[in-house]
């Protein structure tokens, strides 16, 4: 009833013009209902476009709820009033179904809605072989030698559907909020879900998605169009995927103006991946596919930082450890490719850091932490069997199996070309003899690169102990965190790796009882999976800086000017955890890097000497002039620009209804036109008496 | 998507007034000026009614109140324009190229009435028409899909009614026929209050009496303007 009164209000205000704008309600508000969700968007590489786009003015489709395969069959074989917008639950969002929808074309299927309803077993949109067309290749082959897509069970992501690399002629919208799904369902049931024969004759509940992508064809075309000199409007069609790698050294490097390489310096690189991706804008935490390795890297760095004595007491005082988190690795190793490119050109670290460049001659070996889906069974991958690898494996296993620690982790060696898709491939591709060692577990992540690789996928439960996480923990201290929790598993692997590296650096076996602190892992996962407004991020920020937003940081590499949250937080985290306190420096003098004033554990503020920095993660393809986009040498991924993402539901009138009204209008118009012509041409006949108005004077009396 | 709906409704509502304009107004500059002037006076009445609606806060939600006063304001301004036109008639006669405008006093009434009607119809429908161009139609959150057609048809009747009312009204003041004045104000109030029924989607209940009133008013205006059943018969028989 209240609705009807409102309707009356609008109607009459319009009829009698009593300032409708004051109320600010319009007919439109009664016709449309916005829907919140996340959209799939378009990315391009050197040869293809992937993802989805709506039509320029928005794609419209009639809602149809898909519960079983037969519903989809019905839409594809005998759609009564196309185009349709199927609402698909995740378990039916399979490659086979999506390709059938794609084949049906935008005439029948104009929009696809993915509704978050059913529990699912697997959901990965990445290829079976992630980064299939980059990485280590053999004999000018276009595909990587480290993964055979034909033997699916032996690939690195055997649940992968590859939908992330398909091009769809319709927009795909992901709707997670149960309230929004409810709105859609109610509308579908009320207007569409009965009497399908008369669909063509009545108004149906439809959805409109606006997600038009301005880029098309491939990166080459769209970069050319963007850079075209006649592009006076300055409009951009696409941006290269671009971000920042974060690195930090264990010991600070001495500042110098010298630009020559110091061959005495030796580095052990410990690296992992910083980014993840998913099909939908702004979603995807990558909890298992990459966040675990970042957590382990952070813990290893933190533990080594605390355990190791000063640099000049090491067996080789010129040794240092370089921790690197590569960005954009999901898109053909953008970060590590650029890192290798910079190192080759002696451009790492950048001039502004005032340190000597690091070349490949300075690298002793690289330990890359890949995906550790099963944290109990880890393989040490190398291309060829080397003494170094054997030694490290022995060390790892010694600590892993030591009864003193009870870590219960198993390390095995794996030699050969079956190497996981990690950053080390970029180094190996340059030189197969590069001493790269990769820690990787058997792939067991059914949600690799998907929106469901979240807190639940890693079974993380925040302990929230509010205790000091910056110190190492005793190995037997288990009172805060349960033994089988994610935090404990991360603690174990981190401790083992850190101990092995400790032995490598000092030449002595590690004898202590101190291991990585599971509380640090606890805080780390809370920050990256649940909320940026968290104790760890707060401690590693500048004193009294505003808190982070209560959402997890975005970990997609994004483009220039996009959110660089995860690299920013990782940068501060490395800064905080790998720095030495400088109690003698007052706050006023603690402003210039490497000195940085952190909020610290209890918000007290502390000045620390940091070692972390950024390097640019933009593919060299965009730096090299006249780069051959089809060569497959470097990552060529770009992201299309768009103006808006929006979705709304409304009633779509039937064609019959539209045509009827138009015909009535035309008929009314023609009849009145003729009639009035006749009347006006012969009006003297109609009105015989023609009184002159002058005759009516004098003036009438007042009213 | 619903561009057909948009054009359909536009033609329904404004097709007839447009034809009237083309055949009876457009070829005489003086008539155009008077038409615009009448439209201006109608806008003044709108301004006053909206001020009143805005000022009396507790009655903002009581639509009937706003409706009644809006009608009264419109009729007052109809009287004002009547007085102005009559007082400028001599001057008009001097400058007009086509002297029929002053020779037949009903033409002035008709032109100003059409001006009233067109502007009132425009204000009633333009907002609705603007929202009609999107892909959707009415009905998702209540409302019926006949809403747009009903609006258009209603607007057509209002435009025609204003024209007829002016003819009757002007003549009534010329001849001191108070019954006719009362008829004009009465039917205007009646038709306006009738539209309140649209809130309950009783479209037929409002449209049908509305058109009956329109036809009655048309007949009355026809008679007032000097038409008789004999002349009508002659017209139909094409004699």
Interface residues (C-beta under 8 A of the other chain):
Chain A: X3 X4 X5 X7 X8 X9 X11 X12 X14 X15 X16 X17 X18 X19 X20 X22 X26 X27 X28 X30 X31 X32 X33 X58 X60 X187 X191 X203 X205 X206 X208 X649 X650 X651 X652 X653 X657 X658 X659 X660 X661 X662 X663 X664 X665 X666 X668 X669 X672 X673 X675 X676 X677 X680 X681 X682 X685 X686 X687 X688 X689 X690 X691 X692 X693 X694 X695 X696 X697 X699 X700 X701 X703
Chain B: X1 X2 X4 X5 X7 X8 X9 X10 X11 X12 X15 X16 X18 X19 X20 X22 X23 X24 X46 X49 X50 X53 X54 X61 X63 X66 X67 X70 X79 X86 X87 X89 X93 X102 X103 X104 X105 X106 X108 X120 X123 X124 X125 X127 X128 X131 X132 X134 X135 X136 X137 X138 X139 X140 X141 X142 X143 X145 X147 X148 X149 X151 X152 X154 X156 X158 X173 X174 X175 X176 X181 X192 X195 X196 X198 X199 X200 X201 X222 X225 X226 X227 X228 X231 X232 X234 X235 X239
